[in-house]
Amino acid sequence: MIRLDDVGYTYPDAPAPALQHVSLEVPRGSITGVVGASGAGKTTLAKVIAGFIPQVEGGELTGSATVDG
């Protein structure tokens, strides 16, 4: 399961957040797609779920992201 609770993320030195107030739950075994315009935050969201943010990218992460418990 993937669960995001009020996730926000701002890249280092960015003037505005890339993500704001994202909450969702993806049950184990389901397939979910994310669509949006260029710059909407799709890749940033994937990096949060994968654990690359903030460990690799730096910046400020708010809220909580839980993957597989």
PyMOL commands that set and color helices and strands:
alter all, ss='L'
color gray80, all
select helices_A, chain A and resi 42-50
alter helices_A, ss='H'
color red, helices_A
select strands_A, chain A and resi 2-10+19-26+60-67
alter strands_A, ss='S'
color yellow, strands_A
deselect
rebuild
show_as cartoon
